[in-house]
Amino acid sequence: MSLTRGSKNGARTVGQPAADAKPAMTGKLDWLLIGLVFVGGLSSLAVEMVAARLLAPFFGDSQFVWAVLIGLTLIYLTVGSYLGGRLADRAPTALALSRLTALAAAFIGLIPVLSNPILNWTEQTFARAESDISAGPLLAALLLFALPVILLGCVSPYAVRLRVSAVGKAGRTAGWLYALSTVGSIVGTFVPVFWLMPTYGTRATILIVAGLLMAVSAAGMIARGR
């Protein structure tokens, strides 16, 4: 026989949590998720801006090189959105998302270490004196930037999965999170170009972006681990 306790809204089984009960950390975790969406959008475009600066001494900054960078970045984000949706359905936890972005930050932090060997090799292997068009920028962009940008592309659909609590609010939630990610991307476009790279240099800018993303990811992992 189940024990019940009377209340203003009716009887409730003893030991059973109220339907509207929320974890004590909900508000804090919500802000961490919002911050992760913003910084994820910032990082994805910051990486693209840094990529253009890294490739310029080896392959120039022609329209071909920019087309390669923009096109591949869009492909990476598309793949990331697809994978993010699938991963979110398999492991719909904010802790898993924070681990994913921490991995992206680690890959971004490796770019300064790997850039010179990869760019020198691709330049020597695919150099064409008669044309700006070569496979060098394409391969260099694949090797250096594919993994971190794909992982960053997972953030928005993952966050939508975590934030949607009711079907009737799904469109509003998705719109808000994608808008927030886009605002982050705008910041990630202008701040590195007009401030970070001229002031601190290209490689330091990469490390600053990686450190910022890692800090937000670590804060999420620590809070959710508790």
Sequence and secondary structure as in RCSB ss.txt:
>XXXX:A:sequence
MSLTRGSKNGARTVGQPAADAKPAMTGKLDWLLIGLVFVGGLSSLAVEMVAARLLAPFFGDSQFVWAVLIGLTLI
YLTVGSYLGGRLADRAPTALALSRLTALAAAFIGLIPVLSNPILNWTEQTFARAESDISAGPLLAALLLFALPVI
LLGCVSPYAVRLRVSAVGKAGRTAGWLYALSTVGSIVGTFVPVFWLMPTYGTRATILIVAGLLMAVSAAGMIARG
R
>XXXX:A:secstr
   EE  TT  EETT   TT   TTHHHHHHHHHHHHHHHHHHHHHHHHHHHHHHHHHH S HHHHHHHHHHHHH
HHHHHHHHHHHHHHHS  HHHHHHHHHHHHHHHHHHHHHHHHHHHHHHHHH  TT S  SHHHHHHHHHHHHHHH
HHHTHHHHHHHHH   GGGHHHHHHHHHHHHHHHHHHHHHHIIIIIHHHH HHHHHHHHHHHHHHHHHHHHHHHH
 
